[in-house]
Amino acid sequence: MQCPRIMREELERRMLSPYGVKSAESRGRMREEPPCEIRTCFQRDVDRIVHSKAFRRLKHKTQVFLQPEGDHYRTRMTHTLEVSRIARTIARALMLNEDLTEAAALGHDLGHTPFGHAGERALDKLYGGFKHYEQSLRVVDLLEKDGEGLNLTYEVRMAILNHTNGSPDDTLEAKCVRLADKIAYINHDVDDAIRAGILKERDLPEVVRKRLGESHSARINTITRDLIENSFGKNDLKMSPEIQNAVNIFREFMFEKVYRNPQAKGEEAKVDGILGGIYEYYIKNPDKLPADYKRLSEREGLERTVCDYVAGMTDKYAIYMYSQIFIPTAWQMR
């Protein structure tokens, strides 16, 4: 029997677009490894990410709404899965590498802090230069597997790093992930905002409802189809001017009505206090860090290591640690 990986690599050479990345032509890993007989290099990266601790923690990290009451609000995990599905749909339609696209989509938010972007802003002030996309790369390069990292391929690593702002050297698969991220979050965040009573469907700008659709699924379908139709056979990914304009208006509306909404973000001021308190505690008491982070601090420095530790916490664990450090046991309800 022929090696399944080699069969898949040959299939990619015959099926993928000239602009798609062939796994056999990957620029490789930071540390050389013998190839897997069954999986391509990008398939291995998908598996490494899904089995990582950082990926599992995403289910307890905020997407937009802090401490939402209800089981149906998005978390960072469900956001990641929605991004992955949209990105793979685009990649398949354009004959790009689905495995590379999936790996980058699943890994793009591994470095996100507790409490969403409020936590990111808090750590940026505390540490002085924190970006979740840079932290995502740090997670896969260094923090996972007790300091060994996941040793992912160059293409997946760069797609993770550049998923927010992009790079001139982006693969089309990386662009799939960046655009799928934007498509996913504006659409699922408005869905959650409607569920929370912050918005009603009719509140969306008329141009958004007319051009993109009157429902969550219709809007995702319209944007995704338009992107595919306007990118097919080209060495670029972009929407038609009409749809891109509607998406821009949609995004501006979301920032005004949801992302900066006092009702949705009213608890965020507390995030600075929680993360700031934890951060300063470990700076002053480095001996209290877990053993693996103590070892990391010897190599990376204390401030960088404390930042890594706090960034990796889930919302619930950060609240728990804050209460353990600062709230006397006698005050707790029995």
Buried (B, 14 or more C-beta within 10 A) or exposed (E): EEEBBEEBBEEBEEEBBEBBBBBBEBEEBEEEEEBBEEBBBBBBBBBBBEEBEBBEBBEBBBBBBBEBEEEEBBBBBBBBBBBBBBBBBBBBBBBBBBBBBBBBBBBBBBBBBBBBBBBBBBBBBBBEEBBBBBBBBBBBBBBBEEEEBBBBBEBBBBBBBBBBEEBEEBBBBBBBBBBBBBBBBBBBBBBBBBBBEBBEEEEBBEBBBEBBBEEBEEBBBBBBBBBBEBBEEEEEBBBEEEBBEBBEBBBEBBEEBBBEBEEBBEEBEBBBEBBBBBBEBBBEEEEEBEEEBBBBBEEBEBBBBBBBBBBBBBBEBBBEBBBEBEEEEEEEEE
